[in-house]
């Protein structure tokens, strides 16, 4: 499974070439195509020609540039407190955490949105893809 087109131009995705977009411990590098994934919910983003796949649990997750975020994304277009992912009514919901550049899901700017498999998410200039693999743990 590979992404069709990048969601944003390559020259707009990061402000510092030396640092990865996603900091440890979330760095699980995969080849240019996504591997078979176990049942569950994931976020995937391209970073340096490889995909970083992040498993999501059933607890909320804060996303932003701040080191205190659960998922730290090093990009100037991402706010320190950009978004929150929550598990609500058996669905993953993304909420804008008063970010400066907003959240875009499938091309539409949103304050909150229930996510479905394959949804494209933009946090500032950073493109992510929500993946949901059916199975017992979803």
Secondary structure as the mmCIF struct_conf table of DSSP 4:
data_model
#
loop_
_struct_conf.conf_type_id
_struct_conf.id
_struct_conf.beg_label_comp_id
_struct_conf.beg_label_asym_id
_struct_conf.beg_label_seq_id
_struct_conf.end_label_comp_id
_struct_conf.end_label_asym_id
_struct_conf.end_label_seq_id
BEND BEND1 UNK A 4 UNK A 5
BEND BEND2 UNK A 7 UNK A 8
HELX_RH_3T_P HELX_RH_3T_P1 UNK A 10 UNK A 12
BEND BEND3 UNK A 13 UNK A 13
BEND BEND4 UNK A 15 UNK A 15
TURN_TY1_P TURN_TY1_P1 UNK A 17 UNK A 18
BEND BEND5 UNK A 19 UNK A 19
BEND BEND6 UNK A 21 UNK A 21
STRN STRN1 UNK A 22 UNK A 22
TURN_TY1_P TURN_TY1_P2 UNK A 24 UNK A 25
BEND BEND7 UNK A 26 UNK A 26
STRN STRN2 UNK A 29 UNK A 30
BEND BEND8 UNK A 32 UNK A 33
HELX_LH_PP_P HELX_LH_PP_P1 UNK A 34 UNK A 36
BEND BEND9 UNK A 39 UNK A 39
STRN STRN3 UNK A 40 UNK A 47
TURN_TY1_P TURN_TY1_P3 UNK A 48 UNK A 49
STRN STRN4 UNK A 50 UNK A 56
BEND BEND10 UNK A 58 UNK A 59
STRN STRN5 UNK A 61 UNK A 64
BEND BEND11 UNK A 65 UNK A 66
TURN_TY1_P TURN_TY1_P4 UNK A 67 UNK A 68
BEND BEND12 UNK A 69 UNK A 70
STRN STRN6 UNK A 71 UNK A 72
STRN STRN7 UNK A 73 UNK A 73
TURN_TY1_P TURN_TY1_P5 UNK A 76 UNK A 77
BEND BEND13 UNK A 78 UNK A 78
TURN_TY1_P TURN_TY1_P6 UNK A 80 UNK A 81
STRN STRN8 UNK A 83 UNK A 88
TURN_TY1_P TURN_TY1_P7 UNK A 89 UNK A 90
STRN STRN9 UNK A 91 UNK A 96
BEND BEND14 UNK A 98 UNK A 98
BEND BEND15 UNK A 100 UNK A 101
STRN STRN10 UNK A 103 UNK A 105
TURN_TY1_P TURN_TY1_P8 UNK A 106 UNK A 107
STRN STRN11 UNK A 108 UNK A 110
BEND BEND16 UNK A 111 UNK A 111
STRN STRN12 UNK A 112 UNK A 114
TURN_TY1_P TURN_TY1_P9 UNK A 117 UNK A 118
STRN STRN13 UNK A 120 UNK A 123
TURN_TY1_P TURN_TY1_P10 UNK A 124 UNK A 125
STRN STRN14 UNK A 126 UNK A 133
BEND BEND17 UNK A 135 UNK A 135
TURN_TY1_P TURN_TY1_P11 UNK A 136 UNK A 137
#
